Amino acid sequence: MKRIALLLAAPMLAAIAPSSSPAAGEPREPAARDSSRDREQYERTMEERLRKLGQELDELRAQVAAAAERAGKELEQELRRAEEKHEGASRQLEKLRKESAKRWKKLAGEVNDSLSDLEKACERARSRVKE
């Protein structure tokens, strides 16, 4: 008798109990749907962050290029000033060579000052190159 009751109850229990995998066309379990939505949301969030960081990198590249251009122009100006000082010191040294033995000592101070200015200009240009 117990067996017969059990045999009759088994099909009813199977019909009532939820199956472990949804049948085709049936919605998935809420936990699986939430997990899928979480993943999609995470991927969208990461894609957006990546896109924004890419834009930031593009902006930084442009700023670096502009800074390099400005630094290049400033360095070029420093070099031009140093070259002018070099030419001036060269002219003064040539002038010193042409002076008499009595006057060369007077011009020696000017030549020395010109060469000191040239050394400072070269040092400024050298420090700009290192930046």
Backbone as XML, in Angstrom:
<?xml version="1.0"?>
<chain id="A" units="angstrom">
  <residue number="1" name="MET">
    <atom name="N" x="0.797" y="-1.172" z="0.000"/>
    <atom name="CA" x="0.000" y="0.000" z="0.000"/>
    <atom name="C" x="0.863" y="1.269" z="0.000"/>
  </residue>
  <residue number="2" name="LYS">
    <atom name="N" x="1.874" y="1.240" z="0.836"/>
    <atom name="CA" x="2.777" y="2.376" z="0.874"/>
    <atom name="C" x="3.456" y="2.560" z="-0.468"/>
  </residue>
  <residue number="3" name="ARG">
    <atom name="N" x="3.790" y="1.455" z="-1.111"/>
    <atom name="CA" x="4.458" y="1.530" z="-2.420"/>
    <atom name="C" x="3.533" y="2.140" z="-3.454"/>
  </residue>
  <residue number="4" name="ILE">
    <atom name="N" x="2.335" y="1.779" z="-3.428"/>
    <atom name="CA" x="1.392" y="2.280" z="-4.406"/>
    <atom name="C" x="1.199" y="3.788" z="-4.179"/>
  </residue>
  <residue number="5" name="ALA">
    <atom name="N" x="1.094" y="4.225" z="-2.946"/>
    <atom name="CA" x="0.927" y="5.639" z="-2.639"/>
    <atom name="C" x="2.163" y="6.410" z="-3.089"/>
  </residue>
  <residue number="6" name="LEU">
    <atom name="N" x="3.327" y="5.820" z="-2.876"/>
    <atom name="CA" x="4.577" y="6.448" z="-3.279"/>
    <atom name="C" x="4.678" y="6.544" z="-4.789"/>
  </residue>
  <residue number="7" name="LEU">
    <atom name="N" x="4.287" y="5.486" z="-5.492"/>
    <atom name="CA" x="4.321" y="5.493" z="-6.951"/>
    <atom name="C" x="3.342" y="6.507" z="-7.531"/>
  </residue>
  <residue number="8" name="LEU">
    <atom name="N" x="2.220" y="6.681" z="-6.882"/>
    <atom name="CA" x="1.246" y="7.653" z="-7.356"/>
    <atom name="C" x="1.690" y="9.093" z="-7.030"/>
  </residue>
  <residue number="9" name="ALA">
    <atom name="N" x="2.394" y="9.272" z="-5.914"/>
    <atom name="CA" x="2.806" y="10.610" z="-5.484"/>
    <atom name="C" x="4.030" y="11.098" z="-6.248"/>
  </residue>
  <residue number="10" name="ALA">
    <atom name="N" x="4.890" y="10.230" z="-6.723"/>
    <atom name="CA" x="6.133" y="10.617" z="-7.403"/>
    <atom name="C" x="5.884" y="11.503" z="-8.625"/>
  </residue>
  <residue number="11" name="PRO">
    <atom name="N" x="4.995" y="11.136" z="-9.544"/>
    <atom name="CA" x="4.769" y="12.019" z="-10.696"/>
    <atom name="C" x="4.213" y="13.388" z="-10.291"/>
  </residue>
  <residue number="12" name="MET">
    <atom name="N" x="3.408" y="13.420" z="-9.238"/>
    <atom name="CA" x="2.864" y="14.697" z="-8.796"/>
    <atom name="C" x="3.954" y="15.579" z="-8.190"/>
  </residue>
  <residue number="13" name="LEU">
    <atom name="N" x="4.828" y="14.981" z="-7.443"/>
    <atom name="CA" x="5.931" y="15.740" z="-6.858"/>
    <atom name="C" x="6.866" y="16.268" z="-7.949"/>
  </residue>
  <residue number="14" name="ALA">
    <atom name="N" x="7.118" y="15.471" z="-8.955"/>
    <atom name="CA" x="7.998" y="15.884" z="-10.053"/>
    <atom name="C" x="7.390" y="17.058" z="-10.808"/>
  </residue>
  <residue number="15" name="ALA">
    <atom name="N" x="6.102" y="17.092" z="-10.956"/>
    <atom name="CA" x="5.449" y="18.176" z="-11.667"/>
    <atom name="C" x="5.476" y="19.467" z="-10.855"/>
  </residue>
  <residue number="16" name="ILE">
    <atom name="N" x="5.435" y="19.342" z="-9.547"/>
    <atom name="CA" x="5.411" y="20.518" z="-8.684"/>
    <atom name="C" x="6.809" y="21.085" z="-8.454"/>
  </residue>
  <residue number="17" name="ALA">
    <atom name="N" x="7.823" y="20.246" z="-8.296"/>
    <atom name="CA" x="9.188" y="20.683" z="-7.968"/>
    <atom name="C" x="9.814" y="21.427" z="-9.148"/>
  </residue>
  <residue number="18" name="PRO">
    <atom name="N" x="10.569" y="22.523" z="-8.871"/>
    <atom name="CA" x="11.221" y="23.256" z="-9.964"/>
    <atom name="C" x="12.380" y="22.442" z="-10.522"/>
  </residue>
  <residue number="19" name="SER">
    <atom name="N" x="12.566" y="22.562" z="-11.820"/>
    <atom name="CA" x="13.666" y="21.823" z="-12.450"/>
    <atom name="C" x="14.959" y="22.615" z="-12.271"/>
  </residue>
  <residue number="20" name="SER">
    <atom name="N" x="16.098" y="21.926" z="-12.404"/>
    <atom name="CA" x="17.391" y="22.567" z="-12.198"/>
    <atom name="C" x="17.791" y="23.446" z="-13.367"/>
  </residue>
  <residue number="21" name="SER">
    <atom name="N" x="17.306" y="23.191" z="-14.565"/>
    <atom name="CA" x="17.622" y="24.046" z="-15.709"/>
    <atom name="C" x="16.316" y="24.450" z="-16.371"/>
  </residue>
  <residue number="22" name="PRO">
    <atom name="N" x="16.228" y="25.732" z="-16.748"/>
    <atom name="CA" x="14.982" y="26.195" z="-17.355"/>
    <atom name="C" x="14.802" y="25.588" z="-18.747"/>
  </residue>
  <residue number="23" name="ALA">
    <atom name="N" x="13.557" y="25.365" z="-19.087"/>
    <atom name="CA" x="13.243" y="24.846" z="-20.410"/>
    <atom name="C" x="13.433" y="25.965" z="-21.418"/>
  </residue>
  <residue number="24" name="ALA">
    <atom name="N" x="13.540" y="25.589" z="-22.666"/>
    <atom name="CA" x="13.742" y="26.576" z="-23.722"/>
    <atom name="C" x="12.600" y="27.565" z="-23.713"/>
  </residue>
  <residue number="25" name="GLY">
    <atom name="N" x="12.958" y="28.854" z="-23.792"/>
    <atom name="CA" x="11.938" y="29.890" z="-23.832"/>
    <atom name="C" x="11.525" y="30.382" z="-22.462"/>
  </residue>
  <residue number="26" name="GLU">
    <atom name="N" x="11.882" y="29.659" z="-21.396"/>
    <atom name="CA" x="11.544" y="30.101" z="-20.056"/>
    <atom name="C" x="12.593" y="31.090" z="-19.571"/>
  </residue>
  <residue number="27" name="PRO">
    <atom name="N" x="12.215" y="32.067" z="-18.775"/>
    <atom name="CA" x="13.197" y="33.027" z="-18.269"/>
    <atom name="C" x="14.180" y="32.354" z="-17.311"/>
  </residue>
  <residue number="28" name="ARG">
    <atom name="N" x="15.387" y="32.901" z="-17.301"/>
    <atom name="CA" x="16.404" y="32.357" z="-16.401"/>
    <atom name="C" x="16.073" y="32.744" z="-14.970"/>
  </residue>
  <residue number="29" name="GLU">
    <atom name="N" x="16.788" y="32.139" z="-14.058"/>
    <atom name="CA" x="16.587" y="32.447" z="-12.650"/>
    <atom name="C" x="17.049" y="33.883" z="-12.375"/>
  </residue>
  <residue number="30" name="PRO">
    <atom name="N" x="16.472" y="34.544" z="-11.419"/>
    <atom name="CA" x="16.833" y="35.929" z="-11.119"/>
    <atom name="C" x="18.315" y="36.110" z="-10.808"/>
  </residue>
  <residue number="31" name="ALA">
    <atom name="N" x="18.921" y="35.192" z="-10.096"/>
    <atom name="CA" x="20.342" y="35.329" z="-9.743"/>
    <atom name="C" x="21.214" y="35.331" z="-10.990"/>
  </residue>
  <residue number="32" name="ALA">
    <atom name="N" x="20.915" y="34.498" z="-11.955"/>
    <atom name="CA" x="21.690" y="34.434" z="-13.194"/>
    <atom name="C" x="21.493" y="35.717" z="-13.999"/>
  </residue>
  <residue number="33" name="ARG">
    <atom name="N" x="20.264" y="36.219" z="-14.037"/>
    <atom name="CA" x="20.004" y="37.461" z="-14.746"/>
    <atom name="C" x="20.734" y="38.629" z="-14.085"/>
  </residue>
  <residue number="34" name="ASP">
    <atom name="N" x="20.719" y="38.684" z="-12.764"/>
    <atom name="CA" x="21.419" y="39.744" z="-12.040"/>
    <atom name="C" x="22.914" y="39.685" z="-12.310"/>
  </residue>
  <residue number="35" name="SER">
    <atom name="N" x="23.459" y="38.492" z="-12.328"/>
    <atom name="CA" x="24.892" y="38.322" z="-12.584"/>
    <atom name="C" x="25.246" y="38.799" z="-13.991"/>
  </residue>
  <residue number="36" name="SER">
    <atom name="N" x="24.409" y="38.484" z="-14.946"/>
    <atom name="CA" x="24.635" y="38.904" z="-16.327"/>
    <atom name="C" x="24.530" y="40.418" z="-16.439"/>
  </residue>
  <residue number="37" name="ARG">
    <atom name="N" x="23.534" y="41.009" z="-15.777"/>
    <atom name="CA" x="23.385" y="42.463" z="-15.790"/>
    <atom name="C" x="24.563" y="43.142" z="-15.098"/>
  </residue>
  <residue number="38" name="ASP">
    <atom name="N" x="25.025" y="42.563" z="-13.995"/>
    <atom name="CA" x="26.176" y="43.120" z="-13.285"/>
    <atom name="C" x="27.403" y="43.132" z="-14.192"/>
  </residue>
  <residue number="39" name="ARG">
    <atom name="N" x="27.608" y="42.040" z="-14.898"/>
    <atom name="CA" x="28.763" y="41.949" z="-15.792"/>
    <atom name="C" x="28.660" y="42.986" z="-16.906"/>
  </residue>
  <residue number="40" name="GLU">
    <atom name="N" x="27.481" y="43.088" z="-17.525"/>
    <atom name="CA" x="27.298" y="44.062" z="-18.605"/>
    <atom name="C" x="27.513" y="45.487" z="-18.100"/>
  </residue>
  <residue number="41" name="GLN">
    <atom name="N" x="26.982" y="45.779" z="-16.920"/>
    <atom name="CA" x="27.157" y="47.109" z="-16.338"/>
    <atom name="C" x="28.634" y="47.371" z="-16.056"/>
  </residue>
  <residue number="42" name="TYR">
    <atom name="N" x="29.316" y="46.371" z="-15.512"/>
    <atom name="CA" x="30.746" y="46.500" z="-15.231"/>
    <atom name="C" x="31.521" y="46.775" z="-16.520"/>
  </residue>
  <residue number="43" name="GLU">
    <atom name="N" x="31.214" y="46.018" z="-17.574"/>
    <atom name="CA" x="31.899" y="46.206" z="-18.859"/>
    <atom name="C" x="31.645" y="47.609" z="-19.404"/>
  </residue>
  <residue number="44" name="ARG">
    <atom name="N" x="30.408" y="48.098" z="-19.331"/>
    <atom name="CA" x="30.098" y="49.454" z="-19.804"/>
    <atom name="C" x="30.856" y="50.504" z="-18.992"/>
  </residue>
  <residue number="45" name="THR">
    <atom name="N" x="30.894" y="50.291" z="-17.685"/>
    <atom name="CA" x="31.608" y="51.234" z="-16.819"/>
    <atom name="C" x="33.092" y="51.263" z="-17.154"/>
  </residue>
  <residue number="46" name="MET">
    <atom name="N" x="33.679" y="50.097" z="-17.339"/>
    <atom name="CA" x="35.106" y="50.023" z="-17.657"/>
    <atom name="C" x="35.397" y="50.600" z="-19.039"/>
  </residue>
  <residue number="47" name="GLU">
    <atom name="N" x="34.509" y="50.355" z="-19.998"/>
    <atom name="CA" x="34.682" y="50.937" z="-21.330"/>
    <atom name="C" x="34.648" y="52.459" z="-21.262"/>
  </residue>
  <residue number="48" name="GLU">
    <atom name="N" x="33.748" y="53.006" z="-20.462"/>
    <atom name="CA" x="33.633" y="54.461" z="-20.311"/>
    <atom name="C" x="34.890" y="55.028" z="-19.645"/>
  </residue>
  <residue number="49" name="ARG">
    <atom name="N" x="35.362" y="54.367" z="-18.616"/>
    <atom name="CA" x="36.595" y="54.820" z="-17.959"/>
    <atom name="C" x="37.765" y="54.796" z="-18.936"/>
  </residue>
  <residue number="50" name="LEU">
    <atom name="N" x="37.856" y="53.717" z="-19.701"/>
    <atom name="CA" x="38.929" y="53.571" z="-20.679"/>
    <atom name="C" x="38.843" y="54.662" z="-21.738"/>
  </residue>
  <residue number="51" name="ARG">
    <atom name="N" x="37.640" y="54.967" z="-22.193"/>
    <atom name="CA" x="37.436" y="56.014" z="-23.191"/>
    <atom name="C" x="37.872" y="57.370" z="-22.635"/>
  </residue>
  <residue number="52" name="LYS">
    <atom name="N" x="37.462" y="57.684" z="-21.404"/>
    <atom name="CA" x="37.833" y="58.958" z="-20.786"/>
    <atom name="C" x="39.341" y="59.059" z="-20.587"/>
  </residue>
  <residue number="53" name="LEU">
    <atom name="N" x="39.964" y="57.968" z="-20.160"/>
    <atom name="CA" x="41.420" y="57.989" z="-19.978"/>
    <atom name="C" x="42.133" y="58.146" z="-21.319"/>
  </residue>
  <residue number="54" name="GLY">
    <atom name="N" x="41.588" y="57.566" z="-22.363"/>
    <atom name="CA" x="42.150" y="57.746" z="-23.697"/>
    <atom name="C" x="42.091" y="59.203" z="-24.130"/>
  </residue>
  <residue number="55" name="GLN">
    <atom name="N" x="40.959" y="59.866" z="-23.851"/>
    <atom name="CA" x="40.830" y="61.289" z="-24.161"/>
    <atom name="C" x="41.838" y="62.107" z="-23.347"/>
  </residue>
  <residue number="56" name="GLU">
    <atom name="N" x="41.995" y="61.738" z="-22.080"/>
    <atom name="CA" x="42.945" y="62.458" z="-21.230"/>
    <atom name="C" x="44.370" y="62.296" z="-21.762"/>
  </residue>
  <residue number="57" name="LEU">
    <atom name="N" x="44.710" y="61.098" z="-22.206"/>
    <atom name="CA" x="46.030" y="60.877" z="-22.792"/>
    <atom name="C" x="46.227" y="61.711" z="-24.049"/>
  </residue>
  <residue number="58" name="ASP">
    <atom name="N" x="45.201" y="61.805" z="-24.875"/>
    <atom name="CA" x="45.285" y="62.641" z="-26.078"/>
    <atom name="C" x="45.540" y="64.101" z="-25.704"/>
  </residue>
  <residue number="59" name="GLU">
    <atom name="N" x="44.833" y="64.582" z="-24.688"/>
    <atom name="CA" x="45.030" y="65.960" z="-24.243"/>
    <atom name="C" x="46.442" y="66.164" z="-23.704"/>
  </residue>
  <residue number="60" name="LEU">
    <atom name="N" x="46.934" y="65.183" z="-22.932"/>
    <atom name="CA" x="48.295" y="65.286" z="-22.392"/>
    <atom name="C" x="49.333" y="65.296" z="-23.509"/>
  </residue>
  <residue number="61" name="ARG">
    <atom name="N" x="49.114" y="64.456" z="-24.524"/>
    <atom name="CA" x="50.039" y="64.439" z="-25.670"/>
    <atom name="C" x="50.103" y="65.815" z="-26.325"/>
  </residue>
  <residue number="62" name="ALA">
    <atom name="N" x="48.935" y="66.434" z="-26.498"/>
    <atom name="CA" x="48.885" y="67.763" z="-27.113"/>
    <atom name="C" x="49.594" y="68.791" z="-26.232"/>
  </residue>
  <residue number="63" name="GLN">
    <atom name="N" x="49.398" y="68.697" z="-24.919"/>
    <atom name="CA" x="50.057" y="69.633" z="-24.006"/>
    <atom name="C" x="51.567" y="69.444" z="-24.021"/>
  </residue>
  <residue number="64" name="VAL">
    <atom name="N" x="52.003" y="68.185" z="-24.047"/>
    <atom name="CA" x="53.446" y="67.909" z="-24.086"/>
    <atom name="C" x="54.041" y="68.438" z="-25.385"/>
  </residue>
  <residue number="65" name="ALA">
    <atom name="N" x="53.336" y="68.240" z="-26.493"/>
    <atom name="CA" x="53.833" y="68.739" z="-27.781"/>
    <atom name="C" x="53.936" y="70.259" z="-27.757"/>
  </residue>
  <residue number="66" name="ALA">
    <atom name="N" x="52.919" y="70.916" z="-27.197"/>
    <atom name="CA" x="52.941" y="72.382" z="-27.116"/>
    <atom name="C" x="54.071" y="72.851" z="-26.200"/>
  </residue>
  <residue number="67" name="ALA">
    <atom name="N" x="54.259" y="72.155" z="-25.080"/>
    <atom name="CA" x="55.330" y="72.530" z="-24.152"/>
    <atom name="C" x="56.692" y="72.317" z="-24.804"/>
  </residue>
  <residue number="68" name="ALA">
    <atom name="N" x="56.826" y="71.237" z="-25.545"/>
    <atom name="CA" x="58.095" y="70.966" z="-26.227"/>
    <atom name="C" x="58.365" y="72.043" z="-27.270"/>
  </residue>
  <residue number="69" name="GLU">
    <atom name="N" x="57.305" y="72.466" z="-27.948"/>
    <atom name="CA" x="57.459" y="73.522" z="-28.952"/>
    <atom name="C" x="57.883" y="74.828" z="-28.285"/>
  </residue>
  <residue number="70" name="ARG">
    <atom name="N" x="57.216" y="75.170" z="-27.157"/>
    <atom name="CA" x="57.577" y="76.386" z="-26.419"/>
    <atom name="C" x="59.004" y="76.271" z="-25.899"/>
  </residue>
  <residue number="71" name="ALA">
    <atom name="N" x="59.325" y="75.116" z="-25.309"/>
    <atom name="CA" x="60.675" y="74.919" z="-24.769"/>
    <atom name="C" x="61.702" y="74.988" z="-25.889"/>
  </residue>
  <residue number="72" name="GLY">
    <atom name="N" x="61.353" y="74.439" z="-27.040"/>
    <atom name="CA" x="62.264" y="74.500" z="-28.181"/>
    <atom name="C" x="62.506" y="75.930" z="-28.625"/>
  </residue>
  <residue number="73" name="LYS">
    <atom name="N" x="61.439" y="76.724" z="-28.651"/>
    <atom name="CA" x="61.581" y="78.134" z="-29.043"/>
    <atom name="C" x="62.407" y="78.898" z="-28.016"/>
  </residue>
  <residue number="74" name="GLU">
    <atom name="N" x="62.142" y="78.627" z="-26.736"/>
    <atom name="CA" x="62.907" y="79.303" z="-25.688"/>
    <atom name="C" x="64.377" y="78.895" z="-25.746"/>
  </residue>
  <residue number="75" name="LEU">
    <atom name="N" x="64.617" y="77.628" z="-25.984"/>
    <atom name="CA" x="65.995" y="77.155" z="-26.093"/>
    <atom name="C" x="66.678" y="77.784" z="-27.298"/>
  </residue>
  <residue number="76" name="GLU">
    <atom name="N" x="65.936" y="77.875" z="-28.379"/>
    <atom name="CA" x="66.473" y="78.514" z="-29.586"/>
    <atom name="C" x="66.861" y="79.966" z="-29.299"/>
  </residue>
  <residue number="77" name="GLN">
    <atom name="N" x="66.035" y="80.673" z="-28.537"/>
    <atom name="CA" x="66.342" y="82.059" z="-28.166"/>
    <atom name="C" x="67.584" y="82.127" z="-27.280"/>
  </residue>
  <residue number="78" name="GLU">
    <atom name="N" x="67.677" y="81.193" z="-26.331"/>
    <atom name="CA" x="68.865" y="81.154" z="-25.463"/>
    <atom name="C" x="70.123" y="80.923" z="-26.296"/>
  </residue>
  <residue number="79" name="LEU">
    <atom name="N" x="70.040" y="80.005" z="-27.253"/>
    <atom name="CA" x="71.196" y="79.728" z="-28.107"/>
    <atom name="C" x="71.550" y="80.945" z="-28.954"/>
  </residue>
  <residue number="80" name="ARG">
    <atom name="N" x="70.525" y="81.629" z="-29.468"/>
    <atom name="CA" x="70.763" y="82.825" z="-30.273"/>
    <atom name="C" x="71.479" y="83.890" z="-29.437"/>
  </residue>
  <residue number="81" name="ARG">
    <atom name="N" x="71.026" y="84.093" z="-28.189"/>
    <atom name="CA" x="71.683" y="85.060" z="-27.305"/>
    <atom name="C" x="73.130" y="84.658" z="-27.037"/>
  </residue>
  <residue number="82" name="ALA">
    <atom name="N" x="73.355" y="83.368" z="-26.814"/>
    <atom name="CA" x="74.723" y="82.892" z="-26.560"/>
    <atom name="C" x="75.604" y="83.104" z="-27.791"/>
  </residue>
  <residue number="83" name="GLU">
    <atom name="N" x="75.032" y="82.849" z="-28.987"/>
    <atom name="CA" x="75.801" y="83.063" z="-30.218"/>
    <atom name="C" x="76.147" y="84.542" z="-30.394"/>
  </residue>
  <residue number="84" name="GLU">
    <atom name="N" x="75.204" y="85.412" z="-30.073"/>
    <atom name="CA" x="75.469" y="86.856" z="-30.159"/>
    <atom name="C" x="76.577" y="87.258" z="-29.194"/>
  </residue>
  <residue number="85" name="LYS">
    <atom name="N" x="76.534" y="86.702" z="-27.997"/>
    <atom name="CA" x="77.577" y="87.007" z="-27.020"/>
    <atom name="C" x="78.925" y="86.453" z="-27.493"/>
  </residue>
  <residue number="86" name="HIS">
    <atom name="N" x="78.901" y="85.310" z="-28.152"/>
    <atom name="CA" x="80.129" y="84.720" z="-28.691"/>
    <atom name="C" x="80.726" y="85.637" z="-29.763"/>
  </residue>
  <residue number="87" name="GLU">
    <atom name="N" x="79.868" y="86.119" z="-30.644"/>
    <atom name="CA" x="80.337" y="87.030" z="-31.698"/>
    <atom name="C" x="80.891" y="88.322" z="-31.092"/>
  </residue>
  <residue number="88" name="GLY">
    <atom name="N" x="80.214" y="88.846" z="-30.071"/>
    <atom name="CA" x="80.679" y="90.071" z="-29.412"/>
    <atom name="C" x="82.026" y="89.862" z="-28.735"/>
  </residue>
  <residue number="89" name="ALA">
    <atom name="N" x="82.168" y="88.737" z="-28.043"/>
    <atom name="CA" x="83.444" y="88.446" z="-27.375"/>
    <atom name="C" x="84.545" y="88.245" z="-28.402"/>
  </residue>
  <residue number="90" name="SER">
    <atom name="N" x="84.218" y="87.622" z="-29.518"/>
    <atom name="CA" x="85.199" y="87.406" z="-30.579"/>
    <atom name="C" x="85.667" y="88.745" z="-31.153"/>
  </residue>
  <residue number="91" name="ARG">
    <atom name="N" x="84.703" y="89.667" z="-31.388"/>
    <atom name="CA" x="85.055" y="91.004" z="-31.897"/>
    <atom name="C" x="85.951" y="91.749" z="-30.907"/>
  </residue>
  <residue number="92" name="GLN">
    <atom name="N" x="85.619" y="91.648" z="-29.631"/>
    <atom name="CA" x="86.420" y="92.336" z="-28.624"/>
    <atom name="C" x="87.836" y="91.755" z="-28.542"/>
  </residue>
  <residue number="93" name="LEU">
    <atom name="N" x="87.946" y="90.448" z="-28.645"/>
    <atom name="CA" x="89.273" y="89.828" z="-28.619"/>
    <atom name="C" x="90.082" y="90.271" z="-29.835"/>
  </residue>
  <residue number="94" name="GLU">
    <atom name="N" x="89.430" y="90.337" z="-30.989"/>
    <atom name="CA" x="90.112" y="90.808" z="-32.203"/>
    <atom name="C" x="90.558" y="92.262" z="-32.032"/>
  </residue>
  <residue number="95" name="LYS">
    <atom name="N" x="89.710" y="93.058" z="-31.428"/>
    <atom name="CA" x="90.043" y="94.456" z="-31.168"/>
    <atom name="C" x="91.252" y="94.533" z="-30.214"/>
  </residue>
  <residue number="96" name="LEU">
    <atom name="N" x="91.255" y="93.687" z="-29.218"/>
    <atom name="CA" x="92.365" y="93.651" z="-28.265"/>
    <atom name="C" x="93.682" y="93.333" z="-28.962"/>
  </residue>
  <residue number="97" name="ARG">
    <atom name="N" x="93.631" y="92.401" z="-29.899"/>
    <atom name="CA" x="94.843" y="92.005" z="-30.622"/>
    <atom name="C" x="95.423" y="93.166" z="-31.433"/>
  </residue>
  <residue number="98" name="LYS">
    <atom name="N" x="94.557" y="94.059" z="-31.890"/>
    <atom name="CA" x="95.007" y="95.168" z="-32.735"/>
    <atom name="C" x="95.492" y="96.375" z="-31.922"/>
  </residue>
  <residue number="99" name="GLU">
    <atom name="N" x="95.200" y="96.380" z="-30.661"/>
    <atom name="CA" x="95.570" y="97.528" z="-29.826"/>
    <atom name="C" x="97.061" y="97.510" z="-29.490"/>
  </residue>
  <residue number="100" name="SER">
    <atom name="N" x="97.489" y="98.670" z="-29.126"/>
    <atom name="CA" x="98.907" y="98.814" z="-28.755"/>
    <atom name="C" x="99.163" y="98.131" z="-27.418"/>
  </residue>
  <residue number="101" name="ALA">
    <atom name="N" x="100.390" y="97.953" z="-27.122"/>
    <atom name="CA" x="100.796" y="97.313" z="-25.873"/>
    <atom name="C" x="100.289" y="98.096" z="-24.668"/>
  </residue>
  <residue number="102" name="LYS">
    <atom name="N" x="100.132" y="99.397" z="-24.801"/>
    <atom name="CA" x="99.687" y="100.227" z="-23.690"/>
    <atom name="C" x="98.186" y="100.074" z="-23.429"/>
  </residue>
  <residue number="103" name="ARG">
    <atom name="N" x="97.378" y="99.904" z="-24.462"/>
    <atom name="CA" x="95.911" y="99.869" z="-24.321"/>
    <atom name="C" x="95.333" y="98.478" z="-24.102"/>
  </residue>
  <residue number="104" name="TRP">
    <atom name="N" x="96.042" y="97.448" z="-24.385"/>
    <atom name="CA" x="95.442" y="96.113" z="-24.315"/>
    <atom name="C" x="94.986" y="95.765" z="-22.901"/>
  </residue>
  <residue number="105" name="LYS">
    <atom name="N" x="95.679" y="96.267" z="-21.870"/>
    <atom name="CA" x="95.266" y="95.956" z="-20.498"/>
    <atom name="C" x="93.890" y="96.547" z="-20.192"/>
  </residue>
  <residue number="106" name="LYS">
    <atom name="N" x="93.575" y="97.705" z="-20.753"/>
    <atom name="CA" x="92.251" y="98.295" z="-20.559"/>
    <atom name="C" x="91.173" y="97.417" z="-21.196"/>
  </residue>
  <residue number="107" name="LEU">
    <atom name="N" x="91.433" y="96.949" z="-22.383"/>
    <atom name="CA" x="90.451" y="96.126" z="-23.104"/>
    <atom name="C" x="90.359" y="94.706" z="-22.542"/>
  </residue>
  <residue number="108" name="ALA">
    <atom name="N" x="91.389" y="94.266" z="-21.836"/>
    <atom name="CA" x="91.385" y="92.903" z="-21.294"/>
    <atom name="C" x="90.206" y="92.700" z="-20.338"/>
  </residue>
  <residue number="109" name="GLY">
    <atom name="N" x="89.871" y="93.703" z="-19.539"/>
    <atom name="CA" x="88.726" y="93.612" z="-18.621"/>
    <atom name="C" x="87.419" y="93.470" z="-19.376"/>
  </residue>
  <residue number="110" name="GLU">
    <atom name="N" x="87.275" y="94.193" z="-20.477"/>
    <atom name="CA" x="86.062" y="94.100" z="-21.294"/>
    <atom name="C" x="85.949" y="92.721" z="-21.946"/>
  </residue>
  <residue number="111" name="VAL">
    <atom name="N" x="87.072" y="92.208" z="-22.437"/>
    <atom name="CA" x="87.066" y="90.868" z="-23.048"/>
    <atom name="C" x="86.706" y="89.836" z="-21.996"/>
  </residue>
  <residue number="112" name="ASN">
    <atom name="N" x="87.292" y="89.988" z="-20.807"/>
    <atom name="CA" x="87.001" y="89.059" z="-19.717"/>
    <atom name="C" x="85.517" y="89.100" z="-19.357"/>
  </residue>
  <residue number="113" name="ASP">
    <atom name="N" x="84.920" y="90.275" z="-19.275"/>
    <atom name="CA" x="83.492" y="90.421" z="-18.979"/>
    <atom name="C" x="82.633" y="89.786" z="-20.080"/>
  </residue>
  <residue number="114" name="SER">
    <atom name="N" x="83.034" y="89.994" z="-21.323"/>
    <atom name="CA" x="82.286" y="89.417" z="-22.451"/>
    <atom name="C" x="82.321" y="87.896" z="-22.392"/>
  </residue>
  <residue number="115" name="LEU">
    <atom name="N" x="83.474" y="87.342" z="-22.081"/>
    <atom name="CA" x="83.584" y="85.876" z="-21.993"/>
    <atom name="C" x="82.806" y="85.335" z="-20.798"/>
  </residue>
  <residue number="116" name="SER">
    <atom name="N" x="82.780" y="86.077" z="-19.705"/>
    <atom name="CA" x="81.968" y="85.665" z="-18.540"/>
    <atom name="C" x="80.486" y="85.654" z="-18.896"/>
  </residue>
  <residue number="117" name="ASP">
    <atom name="N" x="80.026" y="86.683" z="-19.611"/>
    <atom name="CA" x="78.632" y="86.723" z="-20.070"/>
    <atom name="C" x="78.329" y="85.550" z="-20.989"/>
  </residue>
  <residue number="118" name="LEU">
    <atom name="N" x="79.276" y="85.241" z="-21.873"/>
    <atom name="CA" x="79.094" y="84.113" z="-22.792"/>
    <atom name="C" x="78.992" y="82.803" z="-22.013"/>
  </residue>
  <residue number="119" name="GLU">
    <atom name="N" x="79.844" y="82.627" z="-21.002"/>
    <atom name="CA" x="79.785" y="81.400" z="-20.191"/>
    <atom name="C" x="78.430" y="81.269" z="-19.496"/>
  </residue>
  <residue number="120" name="LYS">
    <atom name="N" x="77.908" y="82.368" z="-18.960"/>
    <atom name="CA" x="76.595" y="82.351" z="-18.308"/>
    <atom name="C" x="75.491" y="82.006" z="-19.301"/>
  </residue>
  <residue number="121" name="ALA">
    <atom name="N" x="75.577" y="82.578" z="-20.491"/>
    <atom name="CA" x="74.568" y="82.296" z="-21.524"/>
    <atom name="C" x="74.618" y="80.825" z="-21.921"/>
  </residue>
  <residue number="122" name="CYS">
    <atom name="N" x="75.829" y="80.289" z="-22.039"/>
    <atom name="CA" x="75.967" y="78.866" z="-22.380"/>
    <atom name="C" x="75.414" y="77.987" z="-21.262"/>
  </residue>
  <residue number="123" name="GLU">
    <atom name="N" x="75.652" y="78.376" z="-20.026"/>
    <atom name="CA" x="75.137" y="77.611" z="-18.883"/>
    <atom name="C" x="73.610" y="77.639" z="-18.858"/>
  </residue>
  <residue number="124" name="ARG">
    <atom name="N" x="72.999" y="78.801" z="-19.143"/>
    <atom name="CA" x="71.530" y="78.882" z="-19.191"/>
    <atom name="C" x="70.997" y="77.963" z="-20.297"/>
  </residue>
  <residue number="125" name="ALA">
    <atom name="N" x="71.628" y="77.997" z="-21.445"/>
    <atom name="CA" x="71.180" y="77.147" z="-22.561"/>
    <atom name="C" x="71.364" y="75.676" z="-22.197"/>
  </residue>
  <residue number="126" name="ARG">
    <atom name="N" x="72.470" y="75.346" z="-21.559"/>
    <atom name="CA" x="72.742" y="73.951" z="-21.169"/>
    <atom name="C" x="71.693" y="73.475" z="-20.179"/>
  </residue>
  <residue number="127" name="SER">
    <atom name="N" x="71.309" y="74.329" z="-19.231"/>
    <atom name="CA" x="70.298" y="73.928" z="-18.239"/>
    <atom name="C" x="68.933" y="73.755" z="-18.900"/>
  </residue>
  <residue number="128" name="ARG">
    <atom name="N" x="68.633" y="74.535" z="-19.936"/>
    <atom name="CA" x="67.367" y="74.389" z="-20.663"/>
    <atom name="C" x="67.308" y="73.064" z="-21.403"/>
  </residue>
  <residue number="129" name="VAL">
    <atom name="N" x="68.455" y="72.642" z="-21.913"/>
    <atom name="CA" x="68.513" y="71.384" z="-22.644"/>
    <atom name="C" x="68.244" y="70.222" z="-21.688"/>
  </residue>
  <residue number="130" name="LYS">
    <atom name="N" x="68.726" y="70.317" z="-20.480"/>
    <atom name="CA" x="68.552" y="69.237" z="-19.487"/>
    <atom name="C" x="67.125" y="69.139" z="-19.010"/>
  </residue>
  <residue number="131" name="GLU">
    <atom name="N" x="66.355" y="70.230" z="-19.065"/>
    <atom name="CA" x="64.958" y="70.217" z="-18.595"/>
    <atom name="C" x="64.159" y="69.356" z="-19.445"/>
  </residue>
</chain>
